[in-house]
Amino acid sequence: MQILRVQVVLLWLLSDSSCALGGKVNKHKPWIETSYHGVITENMETVLLDPPLVALDKDAPVPYAGEICSFKIFGQDAPFEAVVLNRTSGEGILRASSHVDCENQKEYTFIIQAYDCGDGPSGANWKKSHKAVVHIQVDDVNEFSPVFRESLYKASVTEGKIYDSILQVEAWDQDCSPQYSQICNYEIVTGGTPFAIDRNGKFTIGNIRNTERLSYEKQQSYRIMVSAFDCGQKKAKEDVVVHIEVKPVCKPGWQGWNKRVDYEPGTGSKQLFPKMHLETCGGPLSGVKAMVELQTNHIGKGCDRETYSEKSLQKLCGAASGSTDLLPAPSPSANWTASLLTDSGRESDLIYRFDGNQAANVPDHVVPQNLTDQFTIATWMKHGPSPGLRAAKETILCNSDKTEMNRHHYSLYVHNCRLVFLLRRDFTQIDTYRPAEFHWKLEQICDKEWHYYVINVEFPAVTLFVDGVTYEPYLVTDDWPIHSSKIDTQLTVGACWQGGEVATPRFTQYFHGSLSGLTIRPGRIETQKVISCLQACKEGLDINSLESLAKDIKFHFNPAQSVLVLEGEDVDSINTAMTKVSYINSRQFPTPGLRRLHISTSVQCFGEDTCVSIPDIKAMVMVLPPSEPTITISGSKQLVRPASDLRSPLGVAPFKELRITSTVMKGDSFGGFHRPGVMELMHNLDYCDVLVIGEELEPERESLEIHHSALLGKHLDATNSTSGISIYGVDSMAHYEQVLRQLRYRNWRPGSLTERRFRLTCSELNGRYTSNEFNLEVSVLHHTAPMEHVNHMAAQAQYMRPVHHPLMIHSLNSHMSGPAPPAATVVIVVCIAALVIIVVIGIYRIHAAHQEGSRDDEDEIKDPESDWESSGLNITVNPMEDIRGPQAHGKAVRGEECEEEDDEDDAELVGGMTMVESDSSDEEEEEENKGRGEVNGRKQKGKPEWDSSCGTY
């Protein structure tokens, strides 16, 4: 082709060469090819043309006329130019005049013409060739990376299936050529995943599939990274995230619930299932019934109840007084339970466990002697089935003959999982065939769970309450009354006493199980309200915002609020109701530990009884330990009082300055740091005991008591004995403070008593939290023999400041009893008078210092016999008074004897008061002087009886 083209050009030139030599100078037009095809690589300048750009002119070799001067391009916005390389040969090139981008334009078509140089240097008379079409193709460069069309891809699959296509990802490339713009490959960058990606041959799309069966339990979601490659193997700059969620096989059941819920004490009601919903797999339903059960059998006596003593609980619930606790905590006054086994680890809840070998005889002074026709027996009991085909009787409580015979007067026992109450009246009370045995057959008796049993007797009717629910006996048998006798009876707990008709008295019919709070109250029966209060649980299920429940929702609680039943026609309504189910514990210090939750659900479909089976779920509530309080008793630990205060009708108040506080450790966060702090806490107490340290009280000469008026308006009661006094009842710390401050100690014959020591302790929750031991000492101050006559008129305005000197004891001979020389008499009188002043002032200051702190607060009670002690009495003795007055003559004979005794006693007192008197300031003396004028007005109101048998002036 190229050779043929060259031959045509040569023939054209030879044919016209002769004409050029003999004619005009520029006779011919230049000649070029009719079309050109070129290729240019983007971002390059040179265009490769086919054929090459060459222009020929037949006027050659004539200068100018046979030369090619230029090529011109005609076309809209063609970014090219043609340049002549050789004018003589007519060779030229085509190049880009500006940036050529394949992504903007892949091809260009334009017109090109060649121009000769005319007939001279000026270029005049030039000629141009015909028009030739130039077609330029722009070659692509792989300058762009693939880009995904989405920034995130999501898909979900059901577990247990193999999918050919889970989802598809797509990337694209901005390059213009098919080679570089097409995506040839996709790759999963994340390793170790059960997925693969393939390129769809027809479309440049990546298809993701799973290579193994997925499990929801193993992994609920996957996050994988995918990359793309174009056909030039250029990788995408950014990988794309693919999130695949694994859904379980649609199984009907509750979803979105937590297996454990933590409960912090004091936070009130807490939602248990805030995000729970029921999955029914889309089937049409006509009704849903859900039952939520709170299992607390392992907590205390079946649930979290108040663990106060039985007496405190009865006082708190408003029960009538007069009940007798047959299973109290072991103490010196209640020692018959000391040998019984106790169940530990129950948060101070007193539980006695009987294994068939233990029993206790209740002392006679504790047992009510006359039960009357109305009485109540109450107890907590936990009991299981008895071993053997025909089990023996298991006695809870038995009153039988102590000796000679074996008659049971009344008893409460379990026989073959039946509760039996026996009551045999005396023949003197009734002489006819009357009801004697009352039988109840209940599941609770042998279910190994705690239940509260109350037997109300209104003879001949007997009613049983179990957990507050009334049960009538299914069997009542009659019997004759017991003939009266003088045989004493024995009340026994845990067995029955057989004192007669056997060789050796012994226990029989032992009880197997646990008991707590066994009481008997003669003369009255318990009310339904009190029974419900005594057995009430302090924890249970609750529903928040009852008003927000749908109208079709029906709900029901059991009495203990441990079971909640919800019923509804719509799944959404049931879901909303379940999110509002809460747990609540109203105790300030709840028992920590877990409580199990069990939810059972039944679903009904249209026209069918049940259509979908909903599996039960099990969860737990973890009650966190509460902050343990520290109960602190503070106040003055020493009280000094004169013996006259102890002899007064009201005695002294040892705990007048008492204060009871309780604190807990609380942590707070500040600036990222956790700082523990102390916070004062208000809570109740259930008892405070004041014990006498040392010898017990002697009732014939002293007492420790609280007036009944101090207990009015409070849930408190008190019992006292020679070993102290106990205040009990569930009430606030402030009320306990008020009562203890009014506790009075009296001793109407203090004699040689110098001190009495007491120890005070308080408790919350029956000893679960106890206070410090607060020890108080009451010191008794005995007055020495004072002066009989005091001359107030001789006293001056200012007192003499006491000055201590070594005490001198003068031994006077018998001959000095006669008239003494005047100078010696004056010296003796002055010394004795000064000594008396020191003793009297010192005694008063000690007394006043101790009276001031304790009597300021004593507003409600005032001892009229001790008014003189707080009246600011000041005694002044005139040392210059005439000792030969009428009284001096009457006592001249005994003066010498008593003087020595007084000097010795005064020496002891002065020696003990040196610190007090030396610390006294002039200001104190001035204050005493201010009250001197009040002496005459007050001395007649409460004049003390001074022993003046040895008083001399």
Secondary structure as GFF3:
##gff-version 3
##sequence-region A 1 953
A	DSSP	alpha_helix	2	22	.	.	.	ID=ss1
A	DSSP	beta_strand	35	41	.	.	.	ID=ss2
A	DSSP	beta_strand	46	50	.	.	.	ID=ss3
A	DSSP	beta_strand	68	74	.	.	.	ID=ss4
A	DSSP	beta_strand	80	86	.	.	.	ID=ss5
A	DSSP	beta_strand	91	96	.	.	.	ID=ss6
A	DSSP	beta_strand	107	116	.	.	.	ID=ss7
A	DSSP	beta_strand	132	139	.	.	.	ID=ss8
A	DSSP	beta_strand	147	148	.	.	.	ID=ss9
A	DSSP	beta_strand	152	158	.	.	.	ID=ss10
A	DSSP	beta_strand	167	172	.	.	.	ID=ss11
A	DSSP	alpha_helix	178	181	.	.	.	ID=ss12
A	DSSP	beta_strand	183	188	.	.	.	ID=ss13
A	DSSP	beta_strand	195	199	.	.	.	ID=ss14
A	DSSP	beta_strand	205	210	.	.	.	ID=ss15
A	DSSP	beta_strand	221	230	.	.	.	ID=ss16
A	DSSP	beta_strand	240	247	.	.	.	ID=ss17
A	DSSP	beta_strand	253	255	.	.	.	ID=ss18
A	DSSP	beta_strand	260	263	.	.	.	ID=ss19
A	DSSP	beta_strand	270	271	.	.	.	ID=ss20
A	DSSP	beta_strand	277	279	.	.	.	ID=ss21
A	DSSP	beta_strand	287	295	.	.	.	ID=ss22
A	DSSP	alpha_helix	310	316	.	.	.	ID=ss23
A	DSSP	beta_strand	324	325	.	.	.	ID=ss24
A	DSSP	beta_strand	341	342	.	.	.	ID=ss25
A	DSSP	beta_strand	352	355	.	.	.	ID=ss26
A	DSSP	beta_strand	360	362	.	.	.	ID=ss27
A	DSSP	beta_strand	374	382	.	.	.	ID=ss28
A	DSSP	beta_strand	394	401	.	.	.	ID=ss29
A	DSSP	beta_strand	408	415	.	.	.	ID=ss30
A	DSSP	beta_strand	418	423	.	.	.	ID=ss31
A	DSSP	beta_strand	434	441	.	.	.	ID=ss32
A	DSSP	three_ten_helix	443	446	.	.	.	ID=ss33
A	DSSP	beta_strand	450	458	.	.	.	ID=ss34
A	DSSP	beta_strand	461	466	.	.	.	ID=ss35
A	DSSP	beta_strand	469	471	.	.	.	ID=ss36
A	DSSP	beta_strand	475	479	.	.	.	ID=ss37
A	DSSP	beta_strand	489	493	.	.	.	ID=ss38
A	DSSP	beta_strand	496	498	.	.	.	ID=ss39
A	DSSP	beta_strand	506	508	.	.	.	ID=ss40
A	DSSP	beta_strand	512	522	.	.	.	ID=ss41
A	DSSP	alpha_helix	528	534	.	.	.	ID=ss42
A	DSSP	beta_strand	539	543	.	.	.	ID=ss43
A	DSSP	three_ten_helix	546	548	.	.	.	ID=ss44
A	DSSP	beta_strand	554	557	.	.	.	ID=ss45
A	DSSP	beta_strand	563	568	.	.	.	ID=ss46
A	DSSP	alpha_helix	571	579	.	.	.	ID=ss47
A	DSSP	beta_strand	581	585	.	.	.	ID=ss48
A	DSSP	beta_strand	593	604	.	.	.	ID=ss49
A	DSSP	beta_strand	617	623	.	.	.	ID=ss50
A	DSSP	beta_strand	630	634	.	.	.	ID=ss51
A	DSSP	beta_strand	638	642	.	.	.	ID=ss52
A	DSSP	alpha_helix	643	647	.	.	.	ID=ss53
A	DSSP	beta_strand	659	670	.	.	.	ID=ss54
A	DSSP	beta_strand	673	680	.	.	.	ID=ss55
A	DSSP	beta_strand	684	693	.	.	.	ID=ss56
A	DSSP	beta_strand	702	705	.	.	.	ID=ss57
A	DSSP	three_ten_helix	708	711	.	.	.	ID=ss58
A	DSSP	beta_strand	717	721	.	.	.	ID=ss59
A	DSSP	beta_strand	724	732	.	.	.	ID=ss60
A	DSSP	alpha_helix	733	741	.	.	.	ID=ss61
A	DSSP	beta_strand	744	747	.	.	.	ID=ss62
A	DSSP	beta_strand	755	764	.	.	.	ID=ss63
A	DSSP	beta_strand	769	770	.	.	.	ID=ss64
A	DSSP	beta_strand	774	781	.	.	.	ID=ss65
A	DSSP	three_ten_helix	814	817	.	.	.	ID=ss66
A	DSSP	alpha_helix	822	855	.	.	.	ID=ss67
A	DSSP	three_ten_helix	864	870	.	.	.	ID=ss68
A	DSSP	alpha_helix	886	890	.	.	.	ID=ss69
A	DSSP	alpha_helix	895	912	.	.	.	ID=ss70
A	DSSP	alpha_helix	914	919	.	.	.	ID=ss71
A	DSSP	alpha_helix	922	930	.	.	.	ID=ss72
A	DSSP	three_ten_helix	932	934	.	.	.	ID=ss73
A	DSSP	alpha_helix	935	938	.	.	.	ID=ss74
###
